[in-house]
Every structure is written in structure tokens, then in C-alpha cells.
Amino acid sequence: MGNSPTVEVYLTSDDVVSGDVVGFFCGPGNQGRIRSKPVPNLKVPGFKKKDILADKDLEKFGEIDEHALHTPSNAASSVKSLVNYLAPMTANDVEKVRAIYRWITANISHEASHSMDDDSMTSEPSTVLGRRCTHADGYATLFAAMCKSAGVPVVTLSGFAKRFDYDPEIPFTSRDKPNHSWNAVFVEEDWRFVDCCWGAGREDEAGRWTPKFEEFWFLTDPDKFINDHYPCMSTDTKIITNWQLMKQPISLDEFNKTVRLEEVCKEWGIELSYTEPILIFRKEIHITLAASVLLRNVIATLETVDRVSMDEYTVVYRFDTLTFSIQCRPPSPGTYVLKIFGKRDGVQSERPKLLLRYNLKCTDCNNYVKSLPYVYTHAQTYQCTLHEPNSRELPSKSEVRIRLSSSHLRQVNVEDIPLECGENGTWEGVVMTPQAGETIVIFGSTSDELQGRFNSLYKFFIV
């Protein structure tokens, strides 16, 4: 007698514990028993992503990426043929998942859909492969199909994501339908998160999608993933905290009350004095930002909900090497949007990247709010603190006291007038302002030489 054919049956449920499934099947002339194959248990991952990748040959990862990026079109005619093409370059499940992730993020484009029930865009893996475009659900189902074909345990999850249209003023509720899908794969004895949709590109505030590979969404750590991905059951939006993979899962209310961080903000280990997305205050607010990497500068922009710029009412100071303070002093009560950008030290060509945004609600202000001084990048570099004046506009033909402190500066001039340095690195002096319509600039130098290089620190407008 030849070997009997076998059939693998997979069953998942929140109410079924691994190894608890028993039963049998029967048919014309055939019968047999179901043998339980334990599904990997859910637990908090024992290692961080950086620990996993530290043990891998990153040069091999580069080869896997190149192999995936140069896949011939005829190899992607089906899930099976595509996996058969990618697999020979891989030696373990992490590398298999990497090849699949890199191919999908490079070859499948995003087609916007505001509903995961949109029938106009099917998420069947074969259809996604044929069309080469889909929505979040299609990315997740294709990734799952390829992982299963490669023999890697995988699940597809759905839930709430803080997407481009996320508004902290409209919190998610248990009655809402999920708006996003992603995956979890079992590698290195742990479940790890993967989001191919966000790994392929992102939508801007207007919903326009731009293709851009994001490494961040490959095997993402749960404590970073939960900031903008909250799992729930798609059928009845039942909250499933076990798929947060957190030692202390958070509630949906906590998820709503956490400010959304951009990928780079998580990568740089940004810590904030305010973690809520909506800040309510009187007159002015100071937000402290600390990074685990050296930032070259931090920029803040302020605008009304109608997108009228109010940048002159916010300023950024640098306390020390890694800590910054953002001061906002809105001109009138109302709602404003504060965006904070940062640039890593040593990176010359890139523009500052968006880190996060807050909704500011100012309930009261001074009778006359003065705009804040214009600050140049070097004021942050030299960790300057401007004590006075604290207004961007200065009266013409008037004596004005200038006072600032910095432990890095050796010379400070207001235009060509030198200031004197007192105790604790505080520079001060009195200058006569020019006529209305002109400006004055404070310059600083780290050199003791008279001909040393001076850099702009602050600028004031004469009225």
C-alpha cells in the first residue's frame, strides 16, 4: 500500500488553546482523524528587533533585497512561483520573511480605500499579484499567503491605525470598523509584527500616496507598534489585547490619548514631557523633547486649523546636547496645530523630518501677545538661552538690553557691537535700535580670535 495523502487543517480562535483541537473527518471511502499541530503561543517577545538583526549577516540581507528587487515578472505569476524564486536565497525564516517583505514593498502600490469592505478592490492574493496594487487588506493577505507557502507561521490582524486622516479629536470606539490590516509572523521563537502597506510608502495629509521603502515596519517591536496600531476583531470589533504582544496591554482609551509618533521619532528614542495628542493650556506652553541620538537641530511650526502660519509665536531652545524645549505663545485663544521636525547630526543633505504633531487649545492669552524672536540653527548648536528681549519686534530708536547665555561661545556681537561676558557664561549689553523697517542680528563665535568666524543666532525686526 502506498502512503496515504495528508491534509493540513488550520484553525485559529481566541477561545482555543494550543493543542486543544481534536476531531475527525470522513468522506466516500475515506476517513481519518485530525491531528493537532500546536500553534505557537502568544507571549511578549524576548528580544528586540535590533537584537535579532545583530545576530544576522546584514550583508546577506542586502543580497536578499537585491534578489527580491530584480525578480523577473514571469516568476511572480503566482504565489507559489514567486516564493519558489525568492526562497533559494534564504537560509532561515527571518530571511524568508525579509525576501517576501522586500518584494511586496517594492512591487505592490497602494490604492486608497476608506473602507476595508470596499468591493471594488479585492484582496485575493492572485488578484493583487495581477493588478500590482491594493489597499491595506490586500497587502496583508498577500504577505500571509506567501509566508504560508514558505512554511512560516503567520496571522493577519486588523484594527485601528492612526493613518493620514487620523484626527485625535475623533477617538476610535469599540463600535467603529477596523481601518487597517497588518501581519504577525513567528520567527526566532517569537511573534513579530510586519506592515507591508506602510512599509511600501505613506499617504500625506491630503491622502496622496508616495512610494517609499520603510525598514521600520519589518519585525517592529511591540512597544513601538502599539503607538499607531491597535488590534481588534473585524467581525464585532472585539478588543484582543493579547495580540498587542505587550507585558501590560493598553486600553483603547489609552491608545486614543497617546500622541502619534512618526517612524523616525521612534527610531531616535524621542521622549516627551507631554504624551497626549491634545494639549489644553492658558497663555503659553513649554514642551520638552529629549532624544537618545544627537540631533543637529529641532524646528517647530505653528498654524491655525485653517492653516494660517503662526510660526512667529513659537520658538525652540536647546537645553543640552540631547534636550530641546519648544515654547508656544499663541496670539489669541483658539485651536492650533504644532508640528515638530528634527534632523540628525552628521546628516547634511536631508531636510528635517517630521517627528510628531500636537493639537494645541489655548483658552486664554495676554492682552497683548508679542511674537517670539527668530532663532537660527546655530543658537541651538551652541545651546544658547536668550533671556531678553523676548519679542521678535523691537521699538525703533530705543535702548534695548540684550542678555543671553551659552557655555560654548567666546564672543557675542549685536551687529558689530560686542557684548560683555559675565558669570556663568552670560553675555549682556545695551544697544540702540535703528530706524523702523530694519533688523538687528545677534552673532556668536566659538573662537577667541578677533577674526574668528561668527554665526547668526537671533534676529529682531524694528518697528
C-alpha positions in Angstrom: 0.0 0.0 0.0 1.2 3.5 -0.8 1.4 6.4 1.6 -2.0 7.9 2.5 -2.4 11.5 1.4 -2.4 14.1 4.2 -4.3 17.3 4.6 -3.3 20.1 6.9 -6.1 21.9 8.7 -5.5 25.3 10.4 -7.9 26.7 12.9 -7.5 29.8 15.0 -9.7 31.2 17.7 -9.3 33.3 20.8 -11.1 30.6 22.8 -9.0 27.7 21.7 -5.7 26.9 23.5 -2.8 25.5 21.5 -3.2 21.7 21.3 -6.9 21.6 22.3 -8.3 20.7 18.9 -9.4 17.1 18.3 -11.8 15.6 15.8 -12.1 13.5 12.6 -13.2 13.8 9.0 -14.9 11.3 6.7 -15.9 11.0 3.1 -16.7 8.5 0.4 -14.4 5.5 1.1 -12.1 7.6 3.3 -11.9 8.6 6.9 -9.3 9.7 9.3 -8.5 11.7 12.4 -7.4 15.3 12.8 -4.0 15.5 14.5 -3.5 18.7 16.5 -0.5 20.7 15.4 0.3 23.3 18.1 0.2 26.9 17.1 3.0 29.0 18.6 1.8 30.5 21.9 1.4 34.3 22.3 3.9 35.9 24.6 5.9 39.1 24.9 8.9 38.8 22.5 12.1 38.0 24.4 14.3 40.1 22.1 14.2 43.5 20.4 14.4 43.8 16.6 18.0 45.2 16.9 19.0 42.1 18.8 17.6 39.8 16.2 19.3 41.6 13.3 22.6 41.9 15.3 22.9 38.1 15.0 22.2 38.1 11.3 24.5 38.6 8.3 23.4 42.1 7.2 25.4 41.7 4.0 23.3 38.6 3.3 20.2 40.8 3.9 21.5 43.1 1.2 21.9 40.2 -1.2 18.3 39.0 -0.4 17.0 42.5 -1.0 18.8 42.8 -4.4 17.5 39.3 -5.4 13.9 40.3 -4.5 14.2 43.7 -6.3 15.3 42.0 -9.5 12.7 39.3 -9.6 11.6 38.7 -13.3 7.9 39.3 -14.0 7.3 35.7 -15.0 8.4 34.5 -11.6 5.6 36.5 -10.0 2.8 34.8 -11.9 1.5 33.0 -8.8 2.2 33.0 -5.0 3.9 29.6 -5.3 6.2 30.5 -8.2 7.2 33.8 -6.5 8.1 32.1 -3.2 10.0 29.4 -5.2 12.0 32.1 -6.8 12.8 34.0 -3.6 13.4 31.0 -1.2 16.7 29.7 -2.6 18.5 32.9 -1.4 17.3 32.3 2.2 18.6 30.1 4.9 16.0 30.6 7.7 12.6 32.0 8.4 13.8 35.6 9.1 15.4 35.7 5.7 12.3 34.2 4.1 10.2 36.9 5.6 12.7 39.5 4.6 12.6 38.5 1.0 8.8 38.5 1.0 8.6 41.9 2.7 11.1 43.4 0.3 9.4 42.1 -2.8 5.9 43.3 -1.8 7.0 46.7 -0.6 8.8 47.2 -3.9 6.2 45.8 -6.3 2.8 46.5 -4.9 1.5 50.0 -4.9 -1.2 51.5 -2.7 -4.7 52.2 -3.9 -6.6 54.3 -1.4 -9.7 52.9 0.1 -11.5 54.4 3.1 -13.4 51.2 3.8 -12.0 47.7 4.3 -15.3 46.4 2.9 -14.8 48.2 -0.5 -15.8 45.6 -3.0 -14.2 47.5 -5.9 -10.8 46.3 -4.8 -10.4 42.6 -4.0 -7.7 41.5 -1.6 -7.3 38.0 -3.0 -3.5 37.3 -3.4 -3.8 36.2 -7.0 -5.7 39.4 -7.9 -3.2 41.6 -6.0 -0.3 39.9 -7.9 -2.1 40.6 -11.2 -3.1 44.2 -10.5 0.1 45.1 -8.6 -1.9 47.5 -6.4 -4.2 47.1 -3.5 -5.2 48.5 -0.1 -4.0 47.5 3.4 -6.1 44.3 3.5 -4.6 43.2 0.2 -1.0 43.7 1.4 -1.7 41.7 4.5 -3.4 38.8 2.7 -0.7 38.5 0.0 2.0 38.6 2.7 0.2 35.9 4.7 -0.2 33.7 1.6 3.4 33.9 0.7 4.5 33.2 4.3 2.3 30.1 4.4 3.7 28.9 1.1 7.2 29.4 2.5 6.2 27.4 5.7 6.4 30.4 8.1 3.7 30.7 10.7 1.7 33.9 10.1 -1.6 35.6 11.1 -3.5 38.5 9.6 -4.6 41.1 12.0 -7.0 44.1 11.7 -7.7 47.0 13.8 -7.4 50.8 14.2 -4.4 52.6 12.7 -3.5 56.3 13.1 -3.4 56.9 9.3 -3.0 60.1 7.3 -6.6 61.0 8.2 -6.2 60.4 11.9 -7.8 63.1 14.0 -7.2 63.0 17.8 -10.4 65.0 18.2 -12.4 61.9 16.9 -11.3 59.0 19.1 -11.7 55.4 18.0 -14.6 53.5 19.7 -15.4 49.8 20.0 -18.3 50.4 17.6 -16.1 51.6 14.8 -15.0 49.3 12.0 -11.3 48.5 11.6 -9.5 50.8 9.1 -6.2 48.8 8.6 -4.7 45.3 8.4 -1.2 44.0 9.1 0.5 40.7 10.0 2.4 38.9 12.7 5.0 36.2 11.8 6.6 33.6 14.1 10.4 33.8 13.8 13.2 33.4 16.3 10.8 31.8 18.7 8.6 34.9 18.9 5.7 36.6 17.1 6.9 39.8 15.3 4.8 42.5 13.6 5.1 43.3 9.9 3.1 46.0 8.0 3.8 45.8 4.2 1.3 48.6 3.4 3.2 51.2 5.5 6.5 49.6 4.5 5.8 50.4 0.8 5.0 54.1 1.3 2.8 56.5 3.1 -0.1 58.8 2.5 0.3 62.6 3.1 -2.3 64.8 4.8 -4.3 65.0 1.6 -4.3 61.2 1.1 -1.8 61.2 -1.7 0.4 58.1 -1.6 4.1 58.3 -2.2 6.1 55.0 -2.7 9.0 54.9 -0.2 10.5 51.9 1.4 10.4 51.9 5.2 12.6 49.5 7.1 10.8 50.4 10.3 7.8 48.2 9.6 9.8 44.9 9.3 9.7 42.9 12.6 8.7 46.0 14.5 8.9 45.9 18.3 5.5 45.8 20.0 6.1 48.8 22.3 6.7 50.9 19.1 4.0 49.3 17.0 1.2 49.9 19.6 1.6 53.7 19.2 -0.4 53.6 16.0 -1.7 50.0 15.5 -4.5 48.8 17.8 -5.7 45.2 17.1 -9.4 44.2 17.3 -11.7 41.6 15.7 -13.0 42.7 12.4 -16.4 40.9 12.9 -17.6 42.6 16.1 -14.6 44.9 16.9 -13.9 42.8 19.9 -10.7 44.1 21.6 -8.0 41.5 21.5 -5.2 42.8 23.8 -3.2 39.5 23.6 -2.2 40.5 20.0 -0.6 43.7 21.3 2.3 41.3 22.5 2.8 43.7 25.4 3.5 42.8 29.0 1.0 45.4 30.0 -1.6 45.8 27.2 -3.1 49.3 26.9 -6.8 50.1 26.6 -8.4 51.7 23.6 -8.8 54.9 25.6 -5.1 54.9 26.3 -4.4 54.4 22.6 -6.6 57.4 21.8 -4.8 59.5 24.4 -1.3 58.9 23.1 0.2 61.3 20.6 1.1 59.7 17.3 4.8 59.4 16.6 6.4 59.2 13.2 8.7 56.3 12.5 11.9 58.3 12.8 10.7 59.7 16.2 10.5 56.1 17.5 13.9 55.2 15.9 15.6 58.1 17.6 14.1 57.3 21.0 12.3 60.6 21.5 10.8 61.2 24.9 8.3 64.0 25.5 7.1 66.0 28.5 3.6 65.7 27.1 2.4 62.4 25.6 -1.2 63.4 24.9 -2.2 64.4 21.4 -4.4 67.4 22.6 -2.8 69.9 24.9 -5.0 72.5 26.7 -3.3 75.5 28.3 -3.5 79.2 29.2 -1.3 81.9 27.7 1.7 79.7 26.8 3.1 76.2 26.9 6.6 74.7 27.1 7.2 71.2 25.6 10.4 69.3 26.4 11.8 66.9 23.9 14.7 64.6 24.6 16.4 62.2 22.1 18.6 59.2 22.5 20.7 60.2 19.4 22.4 63.5 18.7 20.1 65.9 16.8 21.6 68.7 14.8 18.5 70.9 15.2 14.8 70.9 16.0 12.3 73.1 14.2 8.7 73.8 15.3 5.9 75.3 13.1 2.6 76.6 14.4 -0.6 77.1 12.3 -4.3 77.6 12.8 -6.8 74.9 11.9 -7.3 76.9 8.7 -3.5 76.5 8.0 -2.6 80.1 8.6 1.0 80.2 9.7 1.8 81.4 13.2 5.5 80.4 13.3 6.5 83.7 14.9 4.7 82.6 18.0 6.8 79.5 18.7 10.5 79.1 19.3 12.9 76.2 20.1 15.6 76.3 22.7 18.3 73.7 23.3 18.9 72.9 26.9 21.8 70.5 26.5 23.2 68.0 23.9 20.1 65.9 23.7 17.3 68.1 25.2 15.2 70.8 23.5 12.3 73.0 24.7 9.5 74.2 22.4 7.8 77.4 23.6 4.4 78.3 22.1 2.6 81.6 22.9 -0.4 81.9 20.6 -1.7 85.4 19.8 -5.3 84.6 20.7 -7.4 81.8 22.2 -8.2 79.0 19.8 -7.0 75.7 18.3 -3.6 75.4 16.7 -1.5 72.6 15.1 2.1 72.4 16.3 4.4 70.3 14.1 7.9 69.4 15.4 10.7 68.5 13.0 14.2 67.2 13.6 17.4 66.5 11.8 20.1 64.0 13.0 23.6 65.3 13.5 26.1 64.5 10.7 23.4 64.3 8.0 24.0 67.3 5.7 21.7 66.8 2.7 18.4 65.7 4.3 15.7 68.1 5.3 14.4 68.0 8.9 12.0 65.1 9.3 8.5 65.4 10.9 8.6 63.8 14.3 5.1 64.4 15.6 2.3 66.9 15.9 0.1 68.2 18.6 -3.3 69.9 18.7 -3.0 72.9 20.9 -6.0 74.5 22.6 -5.3 77.9 24.1 -8.1 79.0 26.4 -6.7 82.4 27.4 -3.8 84.8 26.4 -2.3 88.0 27.5 -3.9 91.3 26.4 -1.0 91.9 24.0 0.9 88.9 22.8 4.4 89.6 21.4 5.8 87.3 18.7 8.9 85.4 19.8 12.4 86.0 18.5 13.6 84.5 15.2 16.1 81.7 16.1 18.9 80.4 13.8 20.1 76.9 13.9 23.4 77.9 15.5 21.6 79.1 18.5 20.6 75.5 19.2 24.1 74.2 18.2 25.7 76.4 20.8 22.9 75.7 23.4 22.0 79.4 23.7 19.3 80.7 26.0 18.0 84.1 25.2 16.9 85.8 28.4 15.9 89.2 26.9 14.4 90.6 24.9 11.7 88.0 24.4 9.9 89.7 21.5 10.6 89.4 17.8 9.7 93.1 17.2 11.7 95.9 18.9 10.9 99.6 19.0 12.9 101.9 16.8 15.5 104.4 18.1 15.4 102.9 21.6 17.8 101.4 24.1 17.3 97.7 24.4 19.0 95.3 26.9 20.4 92.1 25.3 21.1 89.2 27.6 21.8 85.5 26.6 23.8 82.6 28.0 25.9 79.9 26.4 28.9 77.9 27.7 30.2 77.4 24.2 30.6 80.9 22.9 33.8 83.0 23.3 32.5 86.2 21.5 29.0 87.6 21.1 28.2 90.7 19.0 24.9 92.6 18.2 25.7 93.5 14.7 29.3 95.0 15.2 28.8 95.8 18.9 30.4 93.3 21.3 28.7 92.2 24.4 30.5 91.5 27.7 30.6 88.1 29.3 29.7 87.9 33.0 29.4 85.0 35.4 28.1 81.6 34.2 28.6 82.3 30.5 26.0 85.1 30.4 26.5 87.8 27.8 24.8 91.2 28.1 24.8 94.8 26.9 22.6 97.7 25.9 22.2 98.6 22.2 20.4 101.4 20.4 18.0 100.1 17.8 18.0 101.5 14.3 15.0 103.0 12.4 11.8 101.2 11.7 11.9 98.6 8.9 15.4 97.4 9.6 16.6 94.4 11.5 19.3 93.6 14.1 21.1 90.2 14.4 23.0 88.7 17.3 26.1 86.8 16.2 28.3 84.4 18.2 31.7 82.8 17.8 33.4 79.9 19.5 36.8 81.4 18.7 38.8 83.8 20.9 40.4 85.3 17.8 39.1 88.7 16.7 38.9 87.5 13.1 37.1 84.3 14.1 34.0 83.1 12.3 30.7 84.5 13.6 27.4 82.7 13.1 23.9 84.2 13.3 22.0 83.4 16.5 18.9 85.6 16.7 17.2 88.2 14.6 14.8 91.0 15.6 12.6 93.3 13.5 12.5 97.0 14.2 9.0 98.6 14.2 
